[in-house]
Amino acid sequence: MISKYTVNEQGFYGEYGGAFIPEMLHPNIEELKTSYKKIIKSPSFQEELQQLLQDYVGRPTPLYLAKRLSAHYQSTIYLKREDLCHTGAHKINNALGQILVAKKLNKTRIIAETGAGQHGVATATACALMGIECVVYMGEKDMHRQAPNVARMKMLGATIVPVVSGSKTLKDATNEAIRDWINNPTDTHYIIGSVVGPHPYPDMVCQFQAIISKEIKNQIKTEPTHIIACIGGGSNAIGAFYHYLKNENVQLIGVEAAGLGIETHETAATLALGSKGVLHACMTKILQTQDGQVIEPHSISAGLDYPGIGPQHAHLHQLERVHYTSITDQEALNAALFLSKMEGIIPALESAHAIAYLEKMNLKPTDNIIINLSGRGDKDLEVLTKTLNHDD
Ligand SMILES: *Cc1c(COP(=O)(O)O)cnc(C)c1O
């Protein structure tokens, strides 16, 4: 599907995207760029991927009619249950897709970077499944903050490399992963976890997450009026939107993390406050100072705590095809507690941002809304229970 909303032959979405990479990385990116479409289309690849998505991930994930939530808002609200995927979020859809691409390219070693650890866990899971070596770069500071995910990755057999340079967080881990890839161009594939990075990553990751909206189309009886998803890099959102991009009757809503509020500096709302610049080798919108220093973002949810956004979203924002908005930490916490009590579903704090947007809408009985529930909240219990105790 080539349209004004998707990537062109040069790897751009309008003025965003591209591959702004060091010369040393050209062979790696070139190999991927020339082969990814053909690989993904091949019947043997699709057969293996579809089988795994069904039997290993548990797809299709249900499209659940949330009756009590619907009654409360006096409209019809469905939850797309990505929280029921193996490993607890949509990230496994991409990790499995990419590891099968790596196998077709005869790669024997996988590297990844991770911040919150969710992408690291999905990648380590896929590697264990395939019996392939897995090296995950992680900032030392993040390793302390996300200790349970470090333990998971170790159990799954991955090697975790602590990164002690710079601020010891995601940005530095990314630099180390790129350095590794430059040094190991023939045997290694680098699995990026969202629709970010140099072309062809944003498009490739989008292809693997588009399964979400493909399933929605088969599952929903009447056309949705709105589809709502939270946005970190933007992979669960583009997955939920993809097959509706050309259907202008459907309002698409992307919810960024406002953190403490977009009027403060403690925020991760990139499209609300960002400007054009290059981050992780692609042209997009980023949170930066006047002289181009990347601003350290803030969100209560680690998965949305990113100073950039996928180039396709920057483009869809410019074309006004998707409405982008933001939700604060407190609003997301409230929504997480609310959904838990209303439906018996504890959402990831990331997904709670999408739920929280219901409060901001002027809902009508004829509205038929789908919220992409990107992940489950088990990983956030510590933060969530702190709030509960606070309320007591
Ligand atoms: C990582 C993550 C996100 C944010 O990443 P996207 O690429 O924007 O989807 C959202 N929800 C959950 C549960 C995550 O783990």
The ligand as a MOL file (V3000), in Angstrom:
LIG
                    3D

  0  0  0     0  0            999 V3000
M  V30 BEGIN CTAB
M  V30 COUNTS 15 15 0 0 0
M  V30 BEGIN ATOM
M  V30 1 C 7.1370 0.3040 24.6680 0
M  V30 2 C 5.6960 0.4570 24.9530 0
M  V30 3 C 4.9410 1.5260 24.4130 0
M  V30 4 C 5.5420 2.6220 23.5920 0
M  V30 5 O 6.1260 2.2330 22.4010 0
M  V30 6 P 5.4160 2.5120 20.9850 0
M  V30 7 O 6.4850 2.1860 20.0130 0
M  V30 8 O 5.0190 3.9560 20.9580 0
M  V30 9 O 4.2420 1.6300 20.9050 0
M  V30 10 C 3.5780 1.5710 24.6780 0
M  V30 11 N 2.9760 0.6470 25.4570 0
M  V30 12 C 3.6740 -0.3830 26.0040 0
M  V30 13 C 2.9440 -1.3500 26.8610 0
M  V30 14 C 5.0470 -0.5110 25.7710 0
M  V30 15 O 5.7240 -1.5210 26.3280 0
M  V30 END ATOM
M  V30 BEGIN BOND
M  V30 1 1 1 2
M  V30 2 1 2 3
M  V30 3 2 2 14
M  V30 4 1 3 4
M  V30 5 2 3 10
M  V30 6 1 4 5
M  V30 7 1 5 6
M  V30 8 2 6 7
M  V30 9 1 6 8
M  V30 10 1 6 9
M  V30 11 1 10 11
M  V30 12 2 11 12
M  V30 13 1 12 13
M  V30 14 1 12 14
M  V30 15 1 14 15
M  V30 END BOND
M  V30 END CTAB
M  END
